[in-house]
Amino acid sequence: MSFDYRLGGTSIQRVNQVHDLGILFVPSLNFRPHIDYMTTKAFRVLGFIRRHSSNFSSSNCLLALYYALVRSVIQYGSVVWSPYTAVDICRIDRVQNSFMSFAGHCLNIPHPPHDYGPIRQALRLDSLSVRRDNFGISFIQGLIAGRVDSPRLLGELSFRIPSNTRLQSYFYIPTNKFNFSMNAPLLKMMHNANNFIDY
């Protein structure tokens, strides 16, 4: 065991990852390890549901189990780790697709192979990407309205003062050369808010 730092005479061990409030952080601030951890946990719980509710014929019961035990896992803290690469988005969507496949079988919902559209429509399930974007917009609105008590984050919002009253962009988004910085959580939320927010 090696110790790389000292603070006030106390040796501090270097670690490769830290769990903070249920989110897995690594030194690179890449959230792929967290997505791995989260989807693995969600699939494990979904497997439990599949084993014990294969005879269910109520969509309300299946959805209640999914919302409470699975979807809550894969959307917790998404304003922090919301993915921007197609690979990570697809990996998270696989969880909901797996549930829809199971629900479609239990409820006898006709659908072509690997086409979950009819099941999503029958169950009125929102896309996980849309839900993550909506959480971000709600977070921004909460900051502005004072429901989220974080003066530091509120100070990071770049409000745009338009000279043209027809301009509908409420936030200034700086130009970034790299996807990583362009998709930083707060910048991504401001970008989504520019597209969808309605005051």
Protein Blocks (a to p, Z undefined) as FASTA:
>chain_A
ZZfbdeehiacdddfbdceehiacdfklpaklmmmmmmmmmmmmmmmmmmmmmmpcbfkl
mmmmmmmmmmmmmmgoklmmocfbfklmmmmmmmmmmmmmmmmmmnopacdehiaklmmm
mnopacfklmmmmmmmmmmmmmmnopagcfklmmmpccdddfblkbcbfbdcdddfbfkl
mmgfklmmmmmmmmmgcZZ
